[in-house]
């Protein structure tokens, strides 16, 4: 077997640098290919999964999302259903007292026993909004159009835990929001209007 020449350290460095530049250039698209997150009007194929957001040490919002619109787009003035879970791992209740944002005029909240806020999450319990029936929350009179994977900021205010603002995305086409499999303590689910 013939001997092959061994590249010098300096030629190995040049070869590695050239390979790195070629890989970086091949990964870049042209200027006309803006990333969806940089283009607020872009729609991502497959949609998006709602984010999980911590409100406090004990209270989390999980998989927050808007329902996919039947015709593919929410026009200005339409309403959008909100889906999420609130988890409370603390020893005290958590009370959602307000849902607000700059891109809608108000909210409609329907519970088993009526309508309106607040919604209570008992200690060491979960509350599912939308996917399993009441409570249902709808954002009213959207002030901008929205498609799958586009988002609007929504602020959730809790009496005890404070507030957090979430960029809430429109879910994917064909995706029906359901109670996600990764919420803890599913056997402890409650009726949010139960005063016990």
Secondary structure per residue as TSV (DSSP state, phi and psi in degrees):
chain	resnum	aa	ss	phi	psi
A	1	X	-	360.0	126.5
A	2	X	-	-69.6	150.3
A	3	X	-	-75.9	134.3
A	4	X	-	-98.2	143.7
A	5	X	-	-68.5	139.4
A	6	X	-	-90.6	124.4
A	7	X	-	-63.8	144.4
A	8	X	-	-70.5	160.0
A	9	X	H	-56.6	-38.0
A	10	X	H	-69.5	-35.8
A	11	X	H	-72.6	-30.7
A	12	X	H	-65.2	-39.1
A	13	X	H	-63.0	-43.2
A	14	X	H	-63.1	-44.1
A	15	X	H	-62.8	-42.6
A	16	X	H	-64.5	-41.8
A	17	X	H	-64.5	-42.2
A	18	X	H	-64.4	-40.5
A	19	X	H	-63.7	-42.5
A	20	X	H	-62.6	-41.1
A	21	X	H	-65.2	-42.2
A	22	X	H	-62.8	-42.2
A	23	X	H	-64.7	-42.1
A	24	X	H	-64.1	-41.9
A	25	X	H	-67.6	-36.6
A	26	X	H	-69.8	-24.5
A	27	X	H	-82.3	-14.3
A	28	X	-	-91.6	136.6
A	29	X	-	-92.8	176.0
A	30	X	-	-72.4	171.2
A	31	X	T	-64.3	-20.9
A	32	X	T	-77.6	-7.8
A	33	X	-	-100.6	74.1
A	34	X	-	-71.7	141.3
A	35	X	-	-66.2	144.1
A	36	X	T	-55.0	-37.7
A	37	X	T	-70.8	-21.8
A	38	X	T	-87.3	-15.8
A	39	X	-	-115.2	105.6
A	40	X	T	-65.5	-15.0
A	41	X	T	-97.7	-2.4
A	42	X	-	-75.0	148.7
A	43	X	-	-116.5	129.9
A	44	X	-	-91.3	125.7
A	45	X	T	-58.9	133.5
A	46	X	T	90.9	-11.1
A	47	X	-	72.6	-157.8
A	48	X	-	-140.5	154.9
A	49	X	-	-96.1	137.6
A	50	X	-	-63.7	147.4
A	51	X	E	-77.2	160.2
A	52	X	E	-105.6	130.7
A	53	X	E	-133.9	133.3
A	54	X	E	-86.1	129.8
A	55	X	-	-93.5	-43.4
A	56	X	S	-151.0	-174.1
A	57	X	S	-58.9	-30.5
A	58	X	S	-107.9	-20.9
A	59	X	E	-113.3	128.3
A	60	X	E	-126.1	150.3
A	61	X	E	-105.4	133.1
A	62	X	E	-124.9	138.0
A	63	X	E	48.3	54.5
A	64	X	E	-75.5	125.6
A	65	X	E	-158.6	161.1
A	66	X	E	-99.9	146.0
A	67	X	-	-63.2	142.7
A	68	X	-	-66.9	131.4
A	69	X	-	-71.7	142.5
A	70	X	T	-57.4	-37.4
A	71	X	T	-97.2	9.8
A	72	X	S	94.2	-12.7
A	73	X	-	-149.0	138.4
A	74	X	B	-88.6	122.4
A	75	X	-	-89.6	161.3
A	76	X	T	-56.1	133.2
A	77	X	T	96.1	-12.9
A	78	X	-	-82.2	167.4
A	79	X	-	-106.5	153.7
A	80	X	E	-136.5	129.8
A	81	X	E	-77.0	141.3
A	82	X	E	-105.6	137.5
A	83	X	E	-126.0	133.2
A	84	X	E	-170.6	171.5
A	85	X	E	-125.4	145.4
A	86	X	E	-112.9	124.1
A	87	X	E	-110.6	138.6
A	88	X	E	-129.2	106.7
A	89	X	-	-95.7	4.2
A	90	X	S	-84.4	-179.3
A	91	X	S	-96.7	1.0
A	92	X	S	-122.5	153.6
A	93	X	-	-65.2	158.4
A	94	X	E	-120.5	135.3
A	95	X	E	-123.5	114.2
A	96	X	E	-79.8	115.5
A	97	X	E	-108.8	-14.8
A	98	X	E	-158.6	145.1
A	99	X	E	-131.6	121.0
A	100	X	E	-144.8	168.1
A	101	X	-	178.0	161.8
A	102	X	T	-79.2	-12.2
A	103	X	T	-107.4	15.0
A	104	X	S	-151.8	158.8
A	105	X	S	-88.6	-20.3
A	106	X	E	177.2	-173.1
A	107	X	E	-131.3	150.6
A	108	X	E	-115.8	125.7
A	109	X	E	-120.1	122.6
A	110	X	E	-115.0	128.7
A	111	X	E	-118.3	177.8
A	112	X	T	-62.7	-29.1
A	113	X	T	-111.6	16.1
A	114	X	E	147.1	-142.8
A	115	X	E	-143.6	162.0
A	116	X	-	96.9	164.4
A	117	X	S	-86.7	161.2
A	118	X	-	-87.9	164.1
A	119	X	E	-115.0	132.4
A	120	X	E	-107.4	136.6
A	121	X	E	-116.5	114.3
A	122	X	-	-64.2	165.0
A	123	X	T	-58.4	139.4
A	124	X	T	52.0	49.8
A	125	X	E	-146.2	172.5
A	126	X	E	-126.9	153.0
A	127	X	E	-132.4	122.1
A	128	X	E	-99.5	127.1
A	129	X	E	-108.3	118.1
A	130	X	B	96.6	-53.6
A	131	X	T	-72.0	-27.8
A	132	X	T	-113.5	23.5
A	133	X	B	95.1	-163.3
A	134	X	S	-56.1	145.6
A	135	X	S	-76.5	145.9
A	136	X	E	-113.9	137.9
A	137	X	E	-125.0	129.6
A	138	X	E	-124.8	130.2
A	139	X	E	-81.8	127.5
A	140	X	E	-100.9	140.7
A	141	X	S	56.1	65.7
A	142	X	-	-56.2	142.0
A	143	X	S	-100.0	3.6
A	144	X	S	-150.7	158.1
A	145	X	-	-80.5	152.4
A	146	X	B	-143.1	140.5
A	147	X	-	-122.7	176.1
A	148	X	T	-52.2	134.3
A	149	X	T	77.4	-6.1
A	150	X	-	-83.9	156.9
A	151	X	E	-137.9	161.3
A	152	X	E	-133.5	150.4
A	153	X	E	-77.0	134.0
A	154	X	E	-129.8	129.1
A	155	X	E	-102.8	126.6
A	156	X	E	-107.2	124.4
A	157	X	E	-115.2	126.7
A	158	X	E	-111.4	140.4
A	159	X	T	-60.3	-40.2
A	160	X	T	-97.9	-36.4
A	161	X	T	-96.5	-8.2
A	162	X	E	91.6	-156.5
A	163	X	E	-127.3	158.1
A	164	X	E	-146.1	143.5
A	165	X	E	-107.9	130.7
A	166	X	E	-120.3	135.4
A	167	X	E	-80.3	102.2
A	168	X	E	-91.8	121.2
A	169	X	E	-94.5	154.1
A	170	X	E	-77.1	132.8
A	171	X	-	-70.2	173.6
A	172	X	-	-74.9	154.9
A	173	X	T	-61.0	134.7
A	174	X	T	80.7	-2.9
A	175	X	-	-92.0	121.9
A	176	X	-	-101.1	112.8
A	177	X	-	-60.3	131.6
A	178	X	-	-132.3	169.5
A	179	X	-	-60.7	116.0
A	180	X	-	-64.2	154.6
A	181	X	T	-77.9	-13.0
A	182	X	T	-101.4	12.4
A	183	X	-	-78.3	138.1
A	184	X	S	-75.1	154.9
A	185	X	-	56.1	50.3
A	186	X	G	-60.4	-24.8
A	187	X	G	-76.2	-2.7
A	188	X	G	-104.7	12.6
A	189	X	-	-59.0	150.5
A	190	X	-	-133.4	167.4
A	191	X	-	-87.9	118.5
A	192	X	T	-64.9	-14.9
A	193	X	T	-96.4	-1.0
A	194	X	-	-74.2	118.5
A	195	X	-	-79.0	-1.1
A	196	X	-	-77.2	360.0
